[in-house]
């Protein structure tokens, strides 16, 4: 239902934005589960492994640098600024 940015969560993104074409050839954007390094189930077509998203697991995605730049300006200063310190 919601997608949160993975930064400052202590976790890595588990979903990603991606595009694909539907059966009519229309370009669609969606949210897809990312493959995990410790995956348990092999995909028969690609041989890659994944274990999906578990119930109640938070959906984490990378909003991207441009998203954060437009909101906080200089990313380096923002990352190293102490909590409560003015921008």
PDB file of N, CA, C and O in Angstrom:
ATOM      1  N   UNK A   1       0.809  -1.183   0.000  1.00  0.00           N
ATOM      2  CA  UNK A   1       0.000   0.000   0.000  1.00  0.00           C
ATOM      3  C   UNK A   1       0.864   1.264   0.000  1.00  0.00           C
ATOM      4  O   UNK A   1       0.522   2.256  -0.644  1.00  0.00           O
ATOM      5  N   UNK A   2       1.988   1.222   0.727  1.00  0.00           N
ATOM      6  CA  UNK A   2       2.898   2.360   0.763  1.00  0.00           C
ATOM      7  C   UNK A   2       4.304   1.885   0.422  1.00  0.00           C
ATOM      8  O   UNK A   2       4.672   0.741   0.688  1.00  0.00           O
ATOM      9  N   UNK A   3       5.083   2.784  -0.172  1.00  0.00           N
ATOM     10  CA  UNK A   3       6.489   2.520  -0.450  1.00  0.00           C
ATOM     11  C   UNK A   3       7.308   3.559   0.293  1.00  0.00           C
ATOM     12  O   UNK A   3       7.058   4.756   0.151  1.00  0.00           O
ATOM     13  N   UNK A   4       8.264   3.134   1.067  1.00  0.00           N
ATOM     14  CA  UNK A   4       9.125   4.049   1.806  1.00  0.00           C
ATOM     15  C   UNK A   4      10.535   3.997   1.250  1.00  0.00           C
ATOM     16  O   UNK A   4      10.972   2.965   0.740  1.00  0.00           O
ATOM     17  N   UNK A   5      11.247   5.112   1.350  1.00  0.00           N
ATOM     18  CA  UNK A   5      12.639   5.131   0.943  1.00  0.00           C
ATOM     19  C   UNK A   5      13.445   4.309   1.946  1.00  0.00           C
ATOM     20  O   UNK A   5      13.170   4.346   3.146  1.00  0.00           O
ATOM     21  N   UNK A   6      14.428   3.574   1.461  1.00  0.00           N
ATOM     22  CA  UNK A   6      15.195   2.667   2.321  1.00  0.00           C
ATOM     23  C   UNK A   6      16.220   3.387   3.184  1.00  0.00           C
ATOM     24  O   UNK A   6      16.710   2.813   4.156  1.00  0.00           O
ATOM     25  N   UNK A   7      16.557   4.625   2.856  1.00  0.00           N
ATOM     26  CA  UNK A   7      17.612   5.328   3.593  1.00  0.00           C
ATOM     27  C   UNK A   7      17.256   5.478   5.065  1.00  0.00           C
ATOM     28  O   UNK A   7      16.110   5.756   5.417  1.00  0.00           O
ATOM     29  N   UNK A   8      18.255   5.290   5.918  1.00  0.00           N
ATOM     30  CA  UNK A   8      18.140   5.394   7.370  1.00  0.00           C
ATOM     31  C   UNK A   8      17.224   4.341   7.998  1.00  0.00           C
ATOM     32  O   UNK A   8      16.735   4.533   9.111  1.00  0.00           O
ATOM     33  N   UNK A   9      16.988   3.231   7.293  1.00  0.00           N
ATOM     34  CA  UNK A   9      16.181   2.149   7.870  1.00  0.00           C
ATOM     35  C   UNK A   9      17.047   0.997   8.349  1.00  0.00           C
ATOM     36  O   UNK A   9      16.581   0.147   9.107  1.00  0.00           O
ATOM     37  N   UNK A  10      18.306   0.960   7.916  1.00  0.00           N
ATOM     38  CA  UNK A  10      19.170  -0.160   8.249  1.00  0.00           C
ATOM     39  C   UNK A  10      18.961  -1.350   7.331  1.00  0.00           C
ATOM     40  O   UNK A  10      19.562  -2.404   7.537  1.00  0.00           O
ATOM     41  N   UNK A  11      18.111  -1.194   6.316  1.00  0.00           N
ATOM     42  CA  UNK A  11      17.826  -2.270   5.356  1.00  0.00           C
ATOM     43  C   UNK A  11      18.110  -1.791   3.941  1.00  0.00           C
ATOM     44  O   UNK A  11      18.324  -0.604   3.694  1.00  0.00           O
ATOM     45  N   UNK A  12      18.105  -2.739   3.030  1.00  0.00           N
ATOM     46  CA  UNK A  12      18.286  -2.434   1.613  1.00  0.00           C
ATOM     47  C   UNK A  12      16.921  -2.407   0.935  1.00  0.00           C
ATOM     48  O   UNK A  12      15.957  -2.945   1.479  1.00  0.00           O
ATOM     49  N   UNK A  13      16.820  -1.785  -0.257  1.00  0.00           N
ATOM     50  CA  UNK A  13      15.537  -1.806  -0.980  1.00  0.00           C
ATOM     51  C   UNK A  13      15.129  -3.233  -1.310  1.00  0.00           C
ATOM     52  O   UNK A  13      15.971  -4.044  -1.695  1.00  0.00           O
ATOM     53  N   UNK A  14      13.840  -3.551  -1.164  1.00  0.00           N
ATOM     54  CA  UNK A  14      13.357  -4.886  -1.521  1.00  0.00           C
ATOM     55  C   UNK A  14      12.394  -4.841  -2.708  1.00  0.00           C
ATOM     56  O   UNK A  14      11.955  -5.886  -3.190  1.00  0.00           O
ATOM     57  N   UNK A  15      12.066  -3.643  -3.178  1.00  0.00           N
ATOM     58  CA  UNK A  15      11.271  -3.481  -4.397  1.00  0.00           C
ATOM     59  C   UNK A  15      11.910  -2.374  -5.236  1.00  0.00           C
ATOM     60  O   UNK A  15      12.714  -1.588  -4.735  1.00  0.00           O
ATOM     61  N   UNK A  16      11.546  -2.325  -6.506  1.00  0.00           N
ATOM     62  CA  UNK A  16      12.100  -1.307  -7.398  1.00  0.00           C
ATOM     63  C   UNK A  16      11.052  -0.871  -8.408  1.00  0.00           C
ATOM     64  O   UNK A  16      10.152  -1.635  -8.756  1.00  0.00           O
ATOM     65  N   UNK A  17      11.180   0.368  -8.874  1.00  0.00           N
ATOM     66  CA  UNK A  17      10.345   0.843  -9.967  1.00  0.00           C
ATOM     67  C   UNK A  17      10.925   0.289 -11.251  1.00  0.00           C
ATOM     68  O   UNK A  17      12.143   0.276 -11.427  1.00  0.00           O
ATOM     69  N   UNK A  18      10.068  -0.168 -12.149  1.00  0.00           N
ATOM     70  CA  UNK A  18      10.532  -0.699 -13.419  1.00  0.00           C
ATOM     71  C   UNK A  18       9.433  -0.515 -14.456  1.00  0.00           C
ATOM     72  O   UNK A  18       8.264  -0.355 -14.105  1.00  0.00           O
ATOM     73  N   UNK A  19       9.800  -0.537 -15.712  1.00  0.00           N
ATOM     74  CA  UNK A  19       8.807  -0.416 -16.782  1.00  0.00           C
ATOM     75  C   UNK A  19       8.730  -1.726 -17.549  1.00  0.00           C
ATOM     76  O   UNK A  19       9.684  -2.503 -17.594  1.00  0.00           O
ATOM     77  N   UNK A  20       7.579  -1.948 -18.145  1.00  0.00           N
ATOM     78  CA  UNK A  20       7.363  -3.124 -18.985  1.00  0.00           C
ATOM     79  C   UNK A  20       6.255  -2.794 -19.974  1.00  0.00           C
ATOM     80  O   UNK A  20       5.559  -1.790 -19.819  1.00  0.00           O
ATOM     81  N   UNK A  21       6.092  -3.620 -20.970  1.00  0.00           N
ATOM     82  CA  UNK A  21       5.012  -3.445 -21.934  1.00  0.00           C
ATOM     83  C   UNK A  21       3.918  -4.470 -21.631  1.00  0.00           C
ATOM     84  O   UNK A  21       4.200  -5.641 -21.377  1.00  0.00           O
ATOM     85  N   UNK A  22       2.671  -4.010 -21.661  1.00  0.00           N
ATOM     86  CA  UNK A  22       1.569  -4.943 -21.443  1.00  0.00           C
ATOM     87  C   UNK A  22       1.272  -5.704 -22.735  1.00  0.00           C
ATOM     88  O   UNK A  22       1.970  -5.519 -23.732  1.00  0.00           O
ATOM     89  N   UNK A  23       0.259  -6.546 -22.730  1.00  0.00           N
ATOM     90  CA  UNK A  23      -0.018  -7.389 -23.906  1.00  0.00           C
ATOM     91  C   UNK A  23      -0.462  -6.590 -25.120  1.00  0.00           C
ATOM     92  O   UNK A  23      -0.475  -7.115 -26.233  1.00  0.00           O
ATOM     93  N   UNK A  24      -0.830  -5.316 -24.920  1.00  0.00           N
ATOM     94  CA  UNK A  24      -1.214  -4.450 -26.041  1.00  0.00           C
ATOM     95  C   UNK A  24      -0.068  -3.561 -26.502  1.00  0.00           C
ATOM     96  O   UNK A  24      -0.240  -2.739 -27.402  1.00  0.00           O
ATOM     97  N   UNK A  25       1.098  -3.722 -25.890  1.00  0.00           N
ATOM     98  CA  UNK A  25       2.254  -2.937 -26.270  1.00  0.00           C
ATOM     99  C   UNK A  25       2.380  -1.604 -25.541  1.00  0.00           C
ATOM    100  O   UNK A  25       3.316  -0.847 -25.797  1.00  0.00           O
ATOM    101  N   UNK A  26       1.443  -1.307 -24.629  1.00  0.00           N
ATOM    102  CA  UNK A  26       1.489  -0.057 -23.869  1.00  0.00           C
ATOM    103  C   UNK A  26       2.591  -0.135 -22.820  1.00  0.00           C
ATOM    104  O   UNK A  26       2.766  -1.158 -22.158  1.00  0.00           O
ATOM    105  N   UNK A  27       3.331   0.960 -22.678  1.00  0.00           N
ATOM    106  CA  UNK A  27       4.394   1.029 -21.686  1.00  0.00           C
ATOM    107  C   UNK A  27       3.773   1.309 -20.320  1.00  0.00           C
ATOM    108  O   UNK A  27       3.004   2.258 -20.165  1.00  0.00           O
ATOM    109  N   UNK A  28       4.106   0.489 -19.342  1.00  0.00           N
ATOM    110  CA  UNK A  28       3.564   0.613 -17.990  1.00  0.00           C
ATOM    111  C   UNK A  28       4.700   0.667 -16.985  1.00  0.00           C
ATOM    112  O   UNK A  28       5.737   0.030 -17.167  1.00  0.00           O
ATOM    113  N   UNK A  29       4.493   1.433 -15.921  1.00  0.00           N
ATOM    114  CA  UNK A  29       5.464   1.449 -14.827  1.00  0.00           C
ATOM    115  C   UNK A  29       4.845   0.721 -13.653  1.00  0.00           C
ATOM    116  O   UNK A  29       3.656   0.869 -13.371  1.00  0.00           O
ATOM    117  N   UNK A  30       5.658  -0.066 -12.971  1.00  0.00           N
ATOM    118  CA  UNK A  30       5.161  -0.812 -11.829  1.00  0.00           C
ATOM    119  C   UNK A  30       6.222  -0.946 -10.762  1.00  0.00           C
ATOM    120  O   UNK A  30       7.354  -0.486 -10.915  1.00  0.00           O
ATOM    121  N   UNK A  31       5.833  -1.580  -9.686  1.00  0.00           N
ATOM    122  CA  UNK A  31       6.735  -1.858  -8.578  1.00  0.00           C
ATOM    123  C   UNK A  31       6.956  -3.368  -8.571  1.00  0.00           C
ATOM    124  O   UNK A  31       6.002  -4.145  -8.543  1.00  0.00           O
ATOM    125  N   UNK A  32       8.224  -3.774  -8.597  1.00  0.00           N
ATOM    126  CA  UNK A  32       8.563  -5.187  -8.691  1.00  0.00           C
ATOM    127  C   UNK A  32       9.491  -5.584  -7.550  1.00  0.00           C
ATOM    128  O   UNK A  32      10.305  -4.781  -7.094  1.00  0.00           O
ATOM    129  N   UNK A  33       9.365  -6.815  -7.097  1.00  0.00           N
ATOM    130  CA  UNK A  33      10.211  -7.335  -6.024  1.00  0.00           C
ATOM    131  C   UNK A  33      11.629  -7.505  -6.548  1.00  0.00           C
ATOM    132  O   UNK A  33      11.841  -8.068  -7.622  1.00  0.00           O
ATOM    133  N   UNK A  34      12.597  -7.015  -5.781  1.00  0.00           N
ATOM    134  CA  UNK A  34      14.002  -7.180  -6.149  1.00  0.00           C
ATOM    135  C   UNK A  34      14.496  -8.545  -5.690  1.00  0.00           C
ATOM    136  O   UNK A  34      14.003  -9.102  -4.709  1.00  0.00           O
ATOM    137  N   UNK A  35      15.467  -9.071  -6.408  1.00  0.00           N
ATOM    138  CA  UNK A  35      16.101 -10.321  -6.002  1.00  0.00           C
ATOM    139  C   UNK A  35      16.979 -10.074  -4.784  1.00  0.00           C
ATOM    140  O   UNK A  35      17.646  -9.043  -4.692  1.00  0.00           O
ATOM    141  N   UNK A  36      16.979 -11.014  -3.856  1.00  0.00           N
ATOM    142  CA  UNK A  36      17.788 -10.886  -2.647  1.00  0.00           C
ATOM    143  C   UNK A  36      19.007 -11.785  -2.735  1.00  0.00           C
ATOM    144  O   UNK A  36      18.981 -12.819  -3.402  1.00  0.00           O
ATOM    145  N   UNK A  37      20.068 -11.387  -2.064  1.00  0.00           N
ATOM    146  CA  UNK A  37      21.291 -12.194  -2.081  1.00  0.00           C
ATOM    147  C   UNK A  37      21.100 -13.543  -1.398  1.00  0.00           C
ATOM    148  O   UNK A  37      21.701 -14.537  -1.806  1.00  0.00           O
ATOM    149  N   UNK A  38      20.263 -13.582  -0.357  1.00  0.00           N
ATOM    150  CA  UNK A  38      20.062 -14.839   0.370  1.00  0.00           C
ATOM    151  C   UNK A  38      18.756 -15.521  -0.051  1.00  0.00           C
ATOM    152  O   UNK A  38      18.086 -16.153   0.766  1.00  0.00           O
ATOM    153  N   UNK A  39      18.402 -15.387  -1.341  1.00  0.00           N
ATOM    154  CA  UNK A  39      17.140 -15.917  -1.858  1.00  0.00           C
ATOM    155  C   UNK A  39      17.084 -17.436  -1.770  1.00  0.00           C
ATOM    156  O   UNK A  39      18.111 -18.114  -1.739  1.00  0.00           O
ATOM    157  N   UNK A  40      15.854 -17.952  -1.731  1.00  0.00           N
ATOM    158  CA  UNK A  40      15.672 -19.382  -1.518  1.00  0.00           C
ATOM    159  C   UNK A  40      14.999 -20.118  -2.671  1.00  0.00           C
ATOM    160  O   UNK A  40      15.166 -21.333  -2.782  1.00  0.00           O
ATOM    161  N   UNK A  41      14.248 -19.439  -3.533  1.00  0.00           N
ATOM    162  CA  UNK A  41      13.494 -20.092  -4.599  1.00  0.00           C
ATOM    163  C   UNK A  41      14.098 -19.710  -5.953  1.00  0.00           C
ATOM    164  O   UNK A  41      14.301 -18.527  -6.223  1.00  0.00           O
ATOM    165  N   UNK A  42      14.384 -20.686  -6.796  1.00  0.00           N
ATOM    166  CA  UNK A  42      14.974 -20.402  -8.107  1.00  0.00           C
ATOM    167  C   UNK A  42      13.874 -20.195  -9.142  1.00  0.00           C
ATOM    168  O   UNK A  42      12.901 -20.948  -9.181  1.00  0.00           O
ATOM    169  N   UNK A  43      14.029 -19.181  -9.971  1.00  0.00           N
ATOM    170  CA  UNK A  43      13.122 -18.917 -11.072  1.00  0.00           C
ATOM    171  C   UNK A  43      13.483 -19.890 -12.202  1.00  0.00           C
ATOM    172  O   UNK A  43      14.629 -19.912 -12.651  1.00  0.00           O
ATOM    173  N   UNK A  44      12.534 -20.680 -12.656  1.00  0.00           N
ATOM    174  CA  UNK A  44      12.796 -21.703 -13.670  1.00  0.00           C
ATOM    175  C   UNK A  44      13.289 -21.102 -14.987  1.00  0.00           C
ATOM    176  O   UNK A  44      14.125 -21.708 -15.658  1.00  0.00           O
ATOM    177  N   UNK A  45      12.792 -19.929 -15.369  1.00  0.00           N
ATOM    178  CA  UNK A  45      13.176 -19.325 -16.643  1.00  0.00           C
ATOM    179  C   UNK A  45      14.585 -18.736 -16.609  1.00  0.00           C
ATOM    180  O   UNK A  45      15.375 -18.959 -17.526  1.00  0.00           O
ATOM    181  N   UNK A  46      14.900 -17.982 -15.547  1.00  0.00           N
ATOM    182  CA  UNK A  46      16.166 -17.253 -15.510  1.00  0.00           C
ATOM    183  C   UNK A  46      17.232 -17.926 -14.661  1.00  0.00           C
ATOM    184  O   UNK A  46      18.421 -17.655 -14.829  1.00  0.00           O
ATOM    185  N   UNK A  47      16.815 -18.808 -13.746  1.00  0.00           N
ATOM    186  CA  UNK A  47      17.773 -19.429 -12.842  1.00  0.00           C
ATOM    187  C   UNK A  47      18.105 -18.543 -11.657  1.00  0.00           C
ATOM    188  O   UNK A  47      18.809 -18.968 -10.741  1.00  0.00           O
ATOM    189  N   UNK A  48      17.597 -17.293 -11.666  1.00  0.00           N
ATOM    190  CA  UNK A  48      17.834 -16.395 -10.541  1.00  0.00           C
ATOM    191  C   UNK A  48      16.933 -16.788  -9.375  1.00  0.00           C
ATOM    192  O   UNK A  48      15.860 -17.363  -9.562  1.00  0.00           O
ATOM    193  N   UNK A  49      17.397 -16.465  -8.166  1.00  0.00           N
ATOM    194  CA  UNK A  49      16.633 -16.837  -6.986  1.00  0.00           C
ATOM    195  C   UNK A  49      15.945 -15.637  -6.362  1.00  0.00           C
ATOM    196  O   UNK A  49      16.432 -14.510  -6.443  1.00  0.00           O
ATOM    197  N   UNK A  50      14.810 -15.898  -5.741  1.00  0.00           N
ATOM    198  CA  UNK A  50      14.084 -14.857  -5.011  1.00  0.00           C
ATOM    199  C   UNK A  50      13.216 -15.538  -3.964  1.00  0.00           C
ATOM    200  O   UNK A  50      12.893 -16.719  -4.090  1.00  0.00           O
ATOM    201  N   UNK A  51      12.842 -14.798  -2.937  1.00  0.00           N
ATOM    202  CA  UNK A  51      11.918 -15.364  -1.953  1.00  0.00           C
ATOM    203  C   UNK A  51      10.744 -14.436  -1.678  1.00  0.00           C
ATOM    204  O   UNK A  51      10.015 -14.624  -0.703  1.00  0.00           O
ATOM    205  N   UNK A  52      10.562 -13.451  -2.518  1.00  0.00           N
ATOM    206  CA  UNK A  52       9.388 -12.599  -2.423  1.00  0.00           C
ATOM    207  C   UNK A  52       9.395 -11.685  -1.215  1.00  0.00           C
ATOM    208  O   UNK A  52      10.420 -11.485  -0.563  1.00  0.00           O
ATOM    209  N   UNK A  53       8.220 -11.136  -0.934  1.00  0.00           N
ATOM    210  CA  UNK A  53       8.009 -10.252   0.201  1.00  0.00           C
ATOM    211  C   UNK A  53       7.117 -10.993   1.189  1.00  0.00           C
ATOM    212  O   UNK A  53       6.087 -11.551   0.812  1.00  0.00           O
ATOM    213  N   UNK A  54       7.513 -10.992   2.421  1.00  0.00           N
ATOM    214  CA  UNK A  54       6.717 -11.671   3.445  1.00  0.00           C
ATOM    215  C   UNK A  54       5.593 -10.761   3.935  1.00  0.00           C
ATOM    216  O   UNK A  54       5.683  -9.537   3.834  1.00  0.00           O
ATOM    217  N   UNK A  55       4.548 -11.364   4.459  1.00  0.00           N
ATOM    218  CA  UNK A  55       3.426 -10.608   4.996  1.00  0.00           C
ATOM    219  C   UNK A  55       3.922  -9.651   6.086  1.00  0.00           C
ATOM    220  O   UNK A  55       4.732 -10.034   6.930  1.00  0.00           O
ATOM    221  N   UNK A  56       3.440  -8.429   6.064  1.00  0.00           N
ATOM    222  CA  UNK A  56       3.779  -7.359   7.015  1.00  0.00           C
ATOM    223  C   UNK A  56       5.195  -6.822   6.848  1.00  0.00           C
ATOM    224  O   UNK A  56       5.637  -6.014   7.665  1.00  0.00           O
ATOM    225  N   UNK A  57       5.918  -7.245   5.817  1.00  0.00           N
ATOM    226  CA  UNK A  57       7.259  -6.711   5.568  1.00  0.00           C
ATOM    227  C   UNK A  57       7.123  -5.331   4.924  1.00  0.00           C
ATOM    228  O   UNK A  57       6.310  -5.136   4.021  1.00  0.00           O
ATOM    229  N   UNK A  58       7.920  -4.385   5.394  1.00  0.00           N
ATOM    230  CA  UNK A  58       7.877  -3.025   4.862  1.00  0.00           C
ATOM    231  C   UNK A  58       8.433  -3.016   3.439  1.00  0.00           C
ATOM    232  O   UNK A  58       9.456  -3.644   3.166  1.00  0.00           O
ATOM    233  N   UNK A  59       7.759  -2.304   2.533  1.00  0.00           N
ATOM    234  CA  UNK A  59       8.225  -2.172   1.153  1.00  0.00           C
ATOM    235  C   UNK A  59       9.166  -0.984   1.077  1.00  0.00           C
ATOM    236  O   UNK A  59       8.769   0.155   1.325  1.00  0.00           O
ATOM    237  N   UNK A  60      10.423  -1.260   0.730  1.00  0.00           N
ATOM    238  CA  UNK A  60      11.465  -0.239   0.691  1.00  0.00           C
ATOM    239  C   UNK A  60      11.986  -0.091  -0.729  1.00  0.00           C
ATOM    240  O   UNK A  60      12.314  -1.077  -1.390  1.00  0.00           O
ATOM    241  N   UNK A  61      12.058   1.150  -1.189  1.00  0.00           N
ATOM    242  CA  UNK A  61      12.504   1.452  -2.547  1.00  0.00           C
ATOM    243  C   UNK A  61      13.479   2.627  -2.467  1.00  0.00           C
ATOM    244  O   UNK A  61      13.500   3.349  -1.471  1.00  0.00           O
ATOM    245  N   UNK A  62      14.270   2.814  -3.494  1.00  0.00           N
ATOM    246  CA  UNK A  62      15.123   3.995  -3.560  1.00  0.00           C
ATOM    247  C   UNK A  62      14.341   5.095  -4.271  1.00  0.00           C
ATOM    248  O   UNK A  62      13.983   4.941  -5.439  1.00  0.00           O
ATOM    249  N   UNK A  63      14.072   6.198  -3.585  1.00  0.00           N
ATOM    250  CA  UNK A  63      13.389   7.327  -4.216  1.00  0.00           C
ATOM    251  C   UNK A  63      14.288   7.987  -5.260  1.00  0.00           C
ATOM    252  O   UNK A  63      13.799   8.628  -6.190  1.00  0.00           O
ATOM    253  N   UNK A  64      15.585   7.831  -5.103  1.00  0.00           N
ATOM    254  CA  UNK A  64      16.528   8.408  -6.056  1.00  0.00           C
ATOM    255  C   UNK A  64      17.106   9.730  -5.578  1.00  0.00           C
ATOM    256  O   UNK A  64      16.491  10.455  -4.797  1.00  0.00           O
ATOM    257  N   UNK A  65      18.298  10.022  -6.065  1.00  0.00           N
ATOM    258  CA  UNK A  65      18.996  11.240  -5.649  1.00  0.00           C
ATOM    259  C   UNK A  65      18.248  12.500  -6.062  1.00  0.00           C
ATOM    260  O   UNK A  65      18.236  13.474  -5.309  1.00  0.00           O
ATOM    261  N   UNK A  66      17.630  12.509  -7.225  1.00  0.00           N
ATOM    262  CA  UNK A  66      16.938  13.724  -7.674  1.00  0.00           C
ATOM    263  C   UNK A  66      15.770  14.066  -6.754  1.00  0.00           C
ATOM    264  O   UNK A  66      15.483  15.243  -6.534  1.00  0.00           O
ATOM    265  N   UNK A  67      15.099  13.060  -6.218  1.00  0.00           N
ATOM    266  CA  UNK A  67      14.006  13.295  -5.268  1.00  0.00           C
ATOM    267  C   UNK A  67      14.535  14.019  -4.035  1.00  0.00           C
ATOM    268  O   UNK A  67      13.971  15.027  -3.609  1.00  0.00           O
ATOM    269  N   UNK A  68      15.621  13.500  -3.464  1.00  0.00           N
ATOM    270  CA  UNK A  68      16.153  14.095  -2.240  1.00  0.00           C
ATOM    271  C   UNK A  68      16.815  15.440  -2.498  1.00  0.00           C
ATOM    272  O   UNK A  68      16.717  16.341  -1.664  1.00  0.00           O
ATOM    273  N   UNK A  69      17.487  15.595  -3.634  1.00  0.00           N
ATOM    274  CA  UNK A  69      18.106  16.885  -3.967  1.00  0.00           C
ATOM    275  C   UNK A  69      17.061  17.996  -4.036  1.00  0.00           C
ATOM    276  O   UNK A  69      17.307  19.114  -3.583  1.00  0.00           O
ATOM    277  N   UNK A  70      15.906  17.687  -4.597  1.00  0.00           N
ATOM    278  CA  UNK A  70      14.860  18.706  -4.739  1.00  0.00           C
ATOM    279  C   UNK A  70      14.258  19.089  -3.389  1.00  0.00           C
ATOM    280  O   UNK A  70      13.631  20.142  -3.274  1.00  0.00           O
ATOM    281  N   UNK A  71      14.437  18.260  -2.377  1.00  0.00           N
ATOM    282  CA  UNK A  71      13.868  18.530  -1.065  1.00  0.00           C
ATOM    283  C   UNK A  71      14.860  19.056  -0.038  1.00  0.00           C
ATOM    284  O   UNK A  71      14.490  19.842   0.834  1.00  0.00           O
ATOM    285  N   UNK A  72      16.121  18.628  -0.134  1.00  0.00           N
ATOM    286  CA  UNK A  72      17.097  19.024   0.887  1.00  0.00           C
ATOM    287  C   UNK A  72      18.293  19.780   0.329  1.00  0.00           C
ATOM    288  O   UNK A  72      19.120  20.266   1.100  1.00  0.00           O
ATOM    289  N   UNK A  73      18.404  19.889  -0.971  1.00  0.00           N
ATOM    290  CA  UNK A  73      19.533  20.605  -1.565  1.00  0.00           C
ATOM    291  C   UNK A  73      20.774  19.738  -1.628  1.00  0.00           C
ATOM    292  O   UNK A  73      20.756  18.668  -2.235  1.00  0.00           O
ATOM    293  N   UNK A  74      21.850  20.191  -1.005  1.00  0.00           N
ATOM    294  CA  UNK A  74      23.123  19.481  -1.028  1.00  0.00           C
ATOM    295  C   UNK A  74      23.025  18.189  -0.204  1.00  0.00           C
ATOM    296  O   UNK A  74      22.850  18.239   1.014  1.00  0.00           O
ATOM    297  N   UNK A  75      23.134  17.061  -0.856  1.00  0.00           N
ATOM    298  CA  UNK A  75      22.971  15.770  -0.172  1.00  0.00           C
ATOM    299  C   UNK A  75      24.075  15.497   0.834  1.00  0.00           C
ATOM    300  O   UNK A  75      23.809  14.925   1.891  1.00  0.00           O
ATOM    301  N   UNK A  76      25.307  15.890   0.535  1.00  0.00           N
ATOM    302  CA  UNK A  76      26.419  15.637   1.454  1.00  0.00           C
ATOM    303  C   UNK A  76      26.208  16.383   2.767  1.00  0.00           C
ATOM    304  O   UNK A  76      26.375  15.810   3.844  1.00  0.00           O
ATOM    305  N   UNK A  77      25.841  17.661   2.680  1.00  0.00           N
ATOM    306  CA  UNK A  77      25.581  18.438   3.895  1.00  0.00           C
ATOM    307  C   UNK A  77      24.419  17.849   4.678  1.00  0.00           C
ATOM    308  O   UNK A  77      24.451  17.805   5.907  1.00  0.00           O
ATOM    309  N   UNK A  78      23.393  17.397   3.968  1.00  0.00           N
ATOM    310  CA  UNK A  78      22.215  16.830   4.624  1.00  0.00           C
ATOM    311  C   UNK A  78      22.567  15.548   5.377  1.00  0.00           C
ATOM    312  O   UNK A  78      22.127  15.351   6.510  1.00  0.00           O
ATOM    313  N   UNK A  79      23.354  14.683   4.753  1.00  0.00           N
ATOM    314  CA  UNK A  79      23.709  13.399   5.365  1.00  0.00           C
ATOM    315  C   UNK A  79      24.550  13.600   6.613  1.00  0.00           C
ATOM    316  O   UNK A  79      24.364  12.886   7.599  1.00  0.00           O
ATOM    317  N   UNK A  80      25.472  14.558   6.595  1.00  0.00           N
ATOM    318  CA  UNK A  80      26.394  14.736   7.714  1.00  0.00           C
ATOM    319  C   UNK A  80      25.913  15.739   8.753  1.00  0.00           C
ATOM    320  O   UNK A  80      26.586  15.941   9.764  1.00  0.00           O
ATOM    321  N   UNK A  81      24.755  16.376   8.526  1.00  0.00           N
ATOM    322  CA  UNK A  81      24.213  17.333   9.480  1.00  0.00           C
ATOM    323  C   UNK A  81      23.694  16.596  10.722  1.00  0.00           C
ATOM    324  O   UNK A  81      23.080  15.536  10.596  1.00  0.00           O
ATOM    325  N   UNK A  82      23.927  17.133  11.889  1.00  0.00           N
ATOM    326  CA  UNK A  82      23.443  16.529  13.125  1.00  0.00           C
ATOM    327  C   UNK A  82      21.948  16.772  13.281  1.00  0.00           C
ATOM    328  O   UNK A  82      21.444  17.800  12.831  1.00  0.00           O
ATOM    329  N   UNK A  83      21.219  15.831  13.920  1.00  0.00           N
ATOM    330  CA  UNK A  83      19.778  16.025  14.136  1.00  0.00           C
ATOM    331  C   UNK A  83      19.526  17.334  14.898  1.00  0.00           C
ATOM    332  O   UNK A  83      20.238  17.655  15.849  1.00  0.00           O
ATOM    333  N   UNK A  84      18.521  18.071  14.473  1.00  0.00           N
ATOM    334  CA  UNK A  84      18.170  19.316  15.111  1.00  0.00           C
ATOM    335  C   UNK A  84      18.979  20.505  14.631  1.00  0.00           C
ATOM    336  O   UNK A  84      18.647  21.647  14.948  1.00  0.00           O
ATOM    337  N   UNK A  85      20.034  20.256  13.872  1.00  0.00           N
ATOM    338  CA  UNK A  85      20.874  21.327  13.352  1.00  0.00           C
ATOM    339  C   UNK A  85      20.175  21.960  12.139  1.00  0.00           C
ATOM    340  O   UNK A  85      19.689  21.234  11.271  1.00  0.00           O
ATOM    341  N   UNK A  86      20.115  23.292  12.063  1.00  0.00           N
ATOM    342  CA  UNK A  86      19.432  23.924  10.918  1.00  0.00           C
ATOM    343  C   UNK A  86      20.172  23.653   9.603  1.00  0.00           C
ATOM    344  O   UNK A  86      21.387  23.453   9.599  1.00  0.00           O
ATOM    345  N   UNK A  87      19.427  23.649   8.483  1.00  0.00           N
ATOM    346  CA  UNK A  87      20.052  23.386   7.170  1.00  0.00           C
ATOM    347  C   UNK A  87      21.038  24.444   6.743  1.00  0.00           C
ATOM    348  O   UNK A  87      21.627  24.341   5.667  1.00  0.00           O
TER     349      UNK A  87
END
